[in-house]
């Protein structure tokens, strides 16, 4: 069973047993998370969401992505600004996709 759901301003295409990385959620590891904003499930497209559909996931861990460097400068003006950023994430395991 395949589904598309929405969290953190992004959409994810998953099936049961998949491991995905999403924007950081305020849940503890080994805790269950249920997503109700399901946009598509096995040929059923929602308007905008599929009623009665949900995706159950388990939080595996939290972490930070690799550092990206944000470098700004103005030529001939002696302006340089170097800044790093690491985006926090939550690693999820998709357990069950249900449609009522």
VOTORDREN-575984 format. One record per residue (C-alpha): residue number from 1; residue in one letter; chain; x, y, z. Coordinates in Angstrom, 1 decimal. Layout:
% residues N
+-----+------+-------+--------+--------+--------+
|  nr | rest | kette |   east |  north |     up |
+-----+------+-------+--------+--------+--------+
| NUM |    A |     A |      X |      Y |      Z |
...
+-----+------+-------+--------+--------+--------+
***
This chain:
% residues 100
+-----+------+-------+--------+--------+--------+
|  nr | rest | kette |   east |  north |     up |
+-----+------+-------+--------+--------+--------+
|   1 |    X |     A |    0.0 |    0.0 |    0.0 |
|   2 |    X |     A |    1.4 |    3.4 |   -1.0 |
|   3 |    X |     A |    0.4 |    6.8 |    0.3 |
|   4 |    X |     A |    1.3 |   10.5 |    0.1 |
|   5 |    X |     A |    1.1 |   12.5 |    3.3 |
|   6 |    X |     A |    2.0 |   16.0 |    4.5 |
|   7 |    X |     A |    4.0 |   17.2 |    7.5 |
|   8 |    X |     A |    6.4 |   20.1 |    8.1 |
|   9 |    X |     A |    5.3 |   21.8 |    4.9 |
|  10 |    X |     A |    6.5 |   18.9 |    2.7 |
|  11 |    X |     A |    4.9 |   15.9 |    1.1 |
|  12 |    X |     A |    6.3 |   12.3 |    1.5 |
|  13 |    X |     A |    5.5 |    9.2 |   -0.7 |
|  14 |    X |     A |    5.7 |    6.2 |    1.5 |
|  15 |    X |     A |    4.8 |    2.5 |    1.8 |
|  16 |    X |     A |    4.7 |    0.3 |    4.9 |
|  17 |    X |     A |    8.1 |   -0.4 |    6.3 |
|  18 |    X |     A |    9.8 |    2.7 |    4.8 |
|  19 |    X |     A |   12.3 |    4.8 |    6.8 |
|  20 |    X |     A |   11.9 |    8.5 |    6.3 |
|  21 |    X |     A |   13.4 |   11.7 |    7.6 |
|  22 |    X |     A |   11.0 |   14.6 |    8.4 |
|  23 |    X |     A |   11.2 |   18.0 |   10.0 |
|  24 |    X |     A |   11.8 |   17.7 |   13.8 |
|  25 |    X |     A |    8.7 |   16.6 |   15.7 |
|  26 |    X |     A |    8.2 |   17.0 |   19.5 |
|  27 |    X |     A |    7.9 |   13.3 |   20.2 |
|  28 |    X |     A |   10.2 |   11.0 |   22.2 |
|  29 |    X |     A |   12.0 |    8.0 |   20.6 |
|  30 |    X |     A |    9.9 |    4.8 |   20.4 |
|  31 |    X |     A |    6.7 |    6.9 |   20.6 |
|  32 |    X |     A |    3.9 |    6.5 |   18.0 |
|  33 |    X |     A |    2.9 |    9.3 |   15.6 |
|  34 |    X |     A |   -0.3 |    9.3 |   13.6 |
|  35 |    X |     A |   -0.6 |   11.6 |   10.5 |
|  36 |    X |     A |   -4.1 |   12.4 |    9.3 |
|  37 |    X |     A |   -3.3 |   14.7 |    6.4 |
|  38 |    X |     A |   -3.1 |   11.9 |    3.8 |
|  39 |    X |     A |   -3.4 |   13.3 |    0.3 |
|  40 |    X |     A |   -3.3 |   10.0 |   -1.7 |
|  41 |    X |     A |   -3.8 |    6.3 |   -0.9 |
|  42 |    X |     A |   -3.6 |    3.5 |   -3.5 |
|  43 |    X |     A |   -5.4 |    5.3 |   -6.3 |
|  44 |    X |     A |   -7.7 |    7.3 |   -4.1 |
|  45 |    X |     A |   -6.9 |   11.0 |   -4.4 |
|  46 |    X |     A |   -8.3 |   13.3 |   -1.7 |
|  47 |    X |     A |   -9.9 |   16.7 |   -2.1 |
|  48 |    X |     A |   -7.6 |   17.9 |   -0.4 |
|  49 |    X |     A |   -7.2 |   15.0 |    2.0 |
|  50 |    X |     A |   -8.6 |   11.4 |    2.0 |
|  51 |    X |     A |  -11.2 |   11.1 |    4.7 |
|  52 |    X |     A |  -10.6 |    8.4 |    7.2 |
|  53 |    X |     A |   -7.1 |    7.7 |    6.1 |
|  54 |    X |     A |   -4.1 |    7.7 |    8.5 |
|  55 |    X |     A |   -0.5 |    6.7 |    8.6 |
|  56 |    X |     A |    1.0 |    5.4 |   11.8 |
|  57 |    X |     A |    4.8 |    5.8 |   12.4 |
|  58 |    X |     A |    7.3 |    5.1 |   15.1 |
|  59 |    X |     A |    9.9 |    7.7 |   16.1 |
|  60 |    X |     A |   13.4 |    6.1 |   15.9 |
|  61 |    X |     A |   15.7 |    9.0 |   16.7 |
|  62 |    X |     A |   16.3 |   12.7 |   16.4 |
|  63 |    X |     A |   19.4 |   14.3 |   14.8 |
|  64 |    X |     A |   20.9 |   17.1 |   12.7 |
|  65 |    X |     A |   21.7 |   17.0 |    9.0 |
|  66 |    X |     A |   25.1 |   17.8 |    7.5 |
|  67 |    X |     A |   26.2 |   21.4 |    7.9 |
|  68 |    X |     A |   25.6 |   23.7 |    4.9 |
|  69 |    X |     A |   27.6 |   26.9 |    4.5 |
|  70 |    X |     A |   25.7 |   30.2 |    3.8 |
|  71 |    X |     A |   28.2 |   32.6 |    2.3 |
|  72 |    X |     A |   27.2 |   36.2 |    1.4 |
|  73 |    X |     A |   29.5 |   38.8 |   -0.1 |
|  74 |    X |     A |   29.5 |   42.1 |   -2.0 |
|  75 |    X |     A |   32.3 |   42.5 |   -4.5 |
|  76 |    X |     A |   34.5 |   45.5 |   -4.0 |
|  77 |    X |     A |   32.7 |   46.5 |   -0.8 |
|  78 |    X |     A |   34.7 |   44.5 |    1.8 |
|  79 |    X |     A |   31.5 |   42.7 |    3.0 |
|  80 |    X |     A |   31.8 |   39.0 |    3.7 |
|  81 |    X |     A |   29.4 |   36.9 |    5.9 |
|  82 |    X |     A |   30.0 |   33.2 |    6.5 |
|  83 |    X |     A |   27.4 |   31.3 |    8.4 |
|  84 |    X |     A |   26.7 |   27.5 |    9.0 |
|  85 |    X |     A |   23.4 |   25.8 |    9.5 |
|  86 |    X |     A |   22.4 |   22.3 |   10.5 |
|  87 |    X |     A |   18.7 |   21.4 |   10.1 |
|  88 |    X |     A |   17.2 |   19.2 |   12.8 |
|  89 |    X |     A |   15.3 |   16.1 |   11.7 |
|  90 |    X |     A |   13.3 |   13.1 |   13.0 |
|  91 |    X |     A |   13.8 |    9.6 |   11.7 |
|  92 |    X |     A |   10.5 |    7.7 |   11.3 |
|  93 |    X |     A |    9.6 |    4.1 |   10.5 |
|  94 |    X |     A |    6.2 |    3.7 |    8.7 |
|  95 |    X |     A |    4.3 |    1.0 |   10.5 |
|  96 |    X |     A |    0.7 |    1.0 |    9.1 |
|  97 |    X |     A |   -1.3 |    2.8 |    6.4 |
|  98 |    X |     A |   -5.1 |    2.6 |    7.1 |
|  99 |    X |     A |   -8.2 |    3.7 |    5.1 |
| 100 |    X |     A |  -11.7 |    3.5 |    6.5 |
+-----+------+-------+--------+--------+--------+
***
